[in-house]
Amino acid sequence: MLNRRRFIAGTGAAVAGSTIASSASAAVDRNQGQGRENASQFDDRATVIAHRGFAKTYPENTLGAFEQAVKGGSNDRAARRGADWIELDVHPTADGDIAVFHDRNIGGQTDTDGKVYDLPSDEVFSAEVLDSGETIASLEEAMEVIPDGVGVNIDIKVGSEELDWAWGATDPVHYDRPESGQTDFERPEEELEQWKWLQPMCDIAAQYDNEILLSTFWEGALWALENEIDHDFPVAFLSWYSNEEALDMADEYDIVAINPPMAAIKGTTMFDEDLYAGETDVDIVEEAHARDLPVNVYTVDTWHETEQLIDAGVDGLFLDYSEIVRWGAL
């Protein structure tokens, strides 16, 4: 379903390298987010993924953001570049509904305080986001406003205080992170009770015709999706500070993509040798492509980062601003 150099098979192969792509001429596809079948192979340089609905352009993870993010042409030269995919984040509410929001605690960005999974649905869905007039959306509401021809990357967050980030598939390690409590679990399968909310989430997503990609930082979620949750969706691993861990996850689980940060990409000025100390010889793009897995990088904020990442061979870009792909394409 997901092919290297293109997120979705059959929508046109991308040309590797921004220099080649930049020199090609093609007519601008002016469709308004209803499908991407007419995109030029020369301009379709990397999949444009609207991170939380282009989070630094619109109020993130809101219906208004998703509606605006899909408007525009489907190649990088378009006067307004629409999203090929929408990325959104989900948590369960205390009532078991699926809320579209990034942080565990909604107090930092809304007029209501508390953790999503501790609050009743009526409080969550009435909370105003960033003084925008938009309230936190349910997953159903979000899917309703995203056109069928636009993919949806559902970023799975958590529904429990106990859960920590990925373990490391070959050598379980607990990572002490201030935003998450220390886990009491010793193996990802022990977390199953904490991930049962993924079943209603998948059931909601299955009602729509969009291409769906599930992604997560949590190994417990990977295990549950592979072994216990009834669904047919492809799954990606979101990595952070270890390329070796990302490759372990790819070898351990049936994932279809690796989504690392910019700091993980060798050959770019963003590569962080301190963060990846001991792994500086690991080329995550090369290793992932050798496994026939696309690499989709977060979160890209400038045209210069965009061009370096395309030249490095990445397949998808999580963007907060859609316009940054235009400079290199022109």
Stockholm file with secondary structure:
# STOCKHOLM 1.0

chainA/1-330         MLNRRRFIAGTGAAVAGSTIASSASAAVDRNQGQGRENASQFDDRATVIAHRGFAKTYPENTLGAFEQAVKGGSNDRAARRGADWIELDVHPTADGDIAVFHDRNIGGQTDTDGKVYDLPSDEVFSAEVLDSGETIASLEEAMEVIPDGVGVNIDIKVGSEELDWAWGATDPVHYDRPESGQTDFERPEEELEQWKWLQPMCDIAAQYDNEILLSTFWEGALWALENEIDHDFPVAFLSWYSNEEALDMADEYDIVAINPPMAAIKGTTMFDEDLYAGETDVDIVEEAHARDLPVNVYTVDTWHETEQLIDAGVDGLFLDYSEIVRWGAL
#=GR chainA/1-330 SS CCBTTBSSTTSCCCCSSHHHHHHCCCCCCCCCSSCCTTCCTTTCCSEEEEETTTTTTSSTTSHHHHHHHTCSBSSTTSSSBCCSEEEEEEEECTTSCEEECSSSBGGGTBSSCSBGGGSCHHHHHTCBBTTSSCBCEEHHHHHHHSCTTSEEEEEECCSCTTCCSCCCSSSCCCCCCTTSCCCCCSSGGGGGGGGTTHHHHHHHHTTSCSCEEEEESCHHHHHHHHHTSCCCCCEEEECCSCHHHHHHHHHHSCCSEEECBGGGCTTSTTCCTTTTTTCTTCCHHHHHHHTTCCBEEEEECSHHHHHHHHHTTCSEEEESCTTHHHHHHC
#=GC SS_cons         CCBTTBSSTTSCCCCSSHHHHHHCCCCCCCCCSSCCTTCCTTTCCSEEEEETTTTTTSSTTSHHHHHHHTCSBSSTTSSSBCCSEEEEEEEECTTSCEEECSSSBGGGTBSSCSBGGGSCHHHHHTCBBTTSSCBCEEHHHHHHHSCTTSEEEEEECCSCTTCCSCCCSSSCCCCCCTTSCCCCCSSGGGGGGGGTTHHHHHHHHTTSCSCEEEEESCHHHHHHHHHTSCCCCCEEEECCSCHHHHHHHHHHSCCSEEECBGGGCTTSTTCCTTTTTTCTTCCHHHHHHHTTCCBEEEEECSHHHHHHHHHTTCSEEEESCTTHHHHHHC
//
